[in-house]
Amino acid sequence: MTFSLNGQSFFAEIKRTHSIRDVREGLLNLTYKLQAATTPMQALLVLRESKLSATRLRQEWDHFKGVIKPSLATRVHIILIDANGQVVGRPGVSPLTDNPAIVTQLQTLL
């Protein structure tokens, strides 16, 4: 799905998963979308109620950043959301995911 907020455009993929394979798939799908986009966009992989550990997600994030062009990797973000729709972690920490307006928008999409 896509949405715009404060003049910035986003792709968002929401997954309820406990599989690192699904995380890889989501990151790759979003990267393909960013590469094909005709306008500058950010991409958010939202993991809802995932049981994957923060350590494991951080490892996968570091691997991802190591093989993807930096110009794309800096525009992909992972956000962890709990059962109540609250942000509980960001393996790829960025100022983007600290923006309350973005978090609110994501909560309406859940």
C-alpha positions in Angstrom: 0.0 0.0 0.0 1.1 3.6 -0.5 0.3 6.8 1.5 1.5 10.4 1.6 2.2 12.4 4.7 3.5 16.0 4.9 4.6 15.9 1.3 6.5 12.6 1.6 5.4 9.4 -0.1 5.6 5.9 1.4 5.3 2.3 0.4 4.2 0.2 3.4 4.1 -3.5 3.7 2.5 -4.9 6.8 3.3 -8.5 7.8 2.2 -10.6 10.7 5.0 -13.1 10.7 7.5 -15.0 12.8 9.7 -16.1 9.8 12.9 -14.4 8.8 12.2 -15.5 5.3 9.1 -13.4 5.2 11.1 -10.4 6.5 13.7 -10.9 3.7 10.8 -11.1 1.2 9.3 -7.9 2.5 12.6 -6.0 2.4 13.3 -7.2 -1.2 9.7 -6.4 -2.4 10.0 -2.9 -1.0 13.4 -2.4 -2.5 12.1 -3.4 -5.9 9.3 -0.8 -5.5 11.6 1.9 -4.5 13.9 1.2 -7.5 10.9 1.3 -9.9 9.3 4.4 -8.4 9.3 7.5 -10.6 9.3 9.9 -7.5 11.3 9.8 -4.3 9.7 7.5 -1.7 10.4 5.8 1.6 9.5 2.2 2.4 8.2 0.8 5.6 8.2 -2.9 6.5 5.8 -3.1 9.4 6.1 -6.3 11.4 3.0 -6.8 13.5 3.2 -9.0 16.6 6.4 -10.7 15.5 8.1 -13.1 17.8 11.4 -12.6 16.1 14.0 -11.3 18.5 15.4 -7.8 18.2 18.9 -9.4 17.8 17.8 -11.6 14.9 16.1 -8.7 13.2 19.1 -6.5 13.6 21.3 -9.2 12.1 19.0 -9.5 9.1 18.9 -5.7 8.8 22.7 -5.5 8.8 22.9 -8.2 6.1 20.3 -6.4 4.0 22.2 -3.1 4.2 25.4 -4.9 3.2 24.0 -6.2 -0.1 21.6 -3.4 -1.2 22.8 -0.1 -2.8 23.1 2.4 0.0 20.9 4.9 -1.9 18.0 2.3 -1.5 18.9 0.9 1.9 18.7 4.3 3.5 15.1 4.6 2.4 13.9 1.2 3.8 12.8 1.0 7.4 11.6 -1.8 9.7 9.0 -1.0 12.4 7.8 -3.5 15.0 4.2 -3.0 16.2 2.7 -4.9 19.1 -0.9 -6.3 19.4 -2.1 -2.9 20.6 -0.7 -1.0 17.6 2.1 0.6 19.5 5.7 0.8 18.1 7.9 -1.4 20.2 11.1 -1.4 18.2 13.0 -0.3 15.1 15.9 -2.5 14.1 16.8 0.0 11.4 16.6 3.1 13.6 15.9 6.3 11.7 14.4 9.7 12.5 11.6 8.8 10.1 10.2 6.1 12.4 10.3 8.5 15.4 7.8 10.7 13.7 4.5 10.5 15.6 2.4 11.4 12.5 3.9 8.4 10.6 3.2 6.1 13.6 -0.4 7.4 13.7 -0.9 6.8 10.0 0.4 3.3 10.3 -2.0 2.6 13.2 -4.9 3.6 11.0 -3.7 1.1 8.3 -3.5 -1.8 10.7 
